[in-house]
Amino acid sequence: MSDLLPYQPSLASATNTRLDTAARHMQQCRVSTDDMMRFVKNDAEELQRNKSRYCVHKDELVVGIGRPWDVTVVKKMNNAYPRVVSNLGMLDDDEDTRAAIQMIRFMNHYARTVRERRHIIEFFRKETISQTRCREGAVWQVLPDECRCFEPVQGAPGKMLTKEFLSMMHDYYPVGYATTIGYAHPNTGDTMTSVLIGGLITVQNGDFEVFAGDPVQFYWCFEKDDFQKDGRRRPYLNIWDGTTPQNVDPSVDVSNSRKRTWQAREDSEIRRRTYELSYGQFKNKKNKGKLVAKIKPYFPDEDNPRLHDWFRVFGIAIASARPNEMVDIKISRQSM
């Protein structure tokens, strides 16, 4: 017996998980070149030159391209495979594309019903900037300009830059986690990727602590401050003047009339920076960060349930984890 090789523990016994023996549901998906082209302003050379930046990498959270916000845009409806992305290309929180990021934040935070979703889309289409105020009972509270979500266009103070980004906006939904690489342009490689849509997997947690049994949803990395530190949505502000929403940022705290941001603990920030460095999410020479989807626990708001939070739920945590730590989750998109 002494000549036998040392005992080699399996993944299950070494990590106290069942992930190496779990059943898996796989689906073939195609990285949407059309949508990635819109995200890079139709620059095919950029999409091919930085192929590793825009492709779907192994173990990335894959997001599906759902119902378009602009119904007048012609979409390819006869795709044999679901169209997916894992990042938003060159979109970032800068002067050129900040409006697109704000549109996603605004929609996800303020749309509670399908009707309100339609009103917000019409608000984006008209591009007429509204006041920065919210209603408390029957009284309107006017907020300072720093609480605005959309900035007025230079030279046209009554307009906001949203209509030009409307054609690239969709109801993004979670698909699963990629198990193979899929390129964003067919000239650089295969655009097909295999996606785990059902089963157990160990993934990177987002910016919020998660506990076993929590429903898991996806959120975009730039939405962090729209949630409180425990993962719950910030209080809903009544911004509706009839069918027109007012121009108030989702992170605004009415008590002190300013946007609220929060910083994670130092150990969490170290894990986040280490992961982003190896993942390629840090800002490049052009100060462009890679905007990706992360996971967080889902907390329903009984008074003001958010429409887009509800259908971004795609699994359940089977272990607890601190922010930006590895966590075991069970994905169940095959039955949703």
Secondary structure, DSSP 8 states (H G I E B T S, - for coil): -TTS------HHHHHT--TTT---EEEEEEE-HHHHHHHTTT-HHHHHHTHHHHSB-TT-EEEE--SBS-TTS------SS-EEESB-TT--SSTTTHHHHHHHHHHHHH--SHHHHHHHHHHHHH-B---SEEEETTEEEE--GGG-SS-EETTEEEEETTGGGGGG-B--EEEEEESS-B-SSTTTS--EEEEEEEEEEEEE--SS-B-TT-EEEEEEGGGGGGB-TTS-B----B-EETTEE----TTEETTTTEE------HHHHHHHHHHHHHHT-S--TTS----BEEEEE----SSS--HHHHTTEEEEESS-B-TTSEEEEEEEGGG-
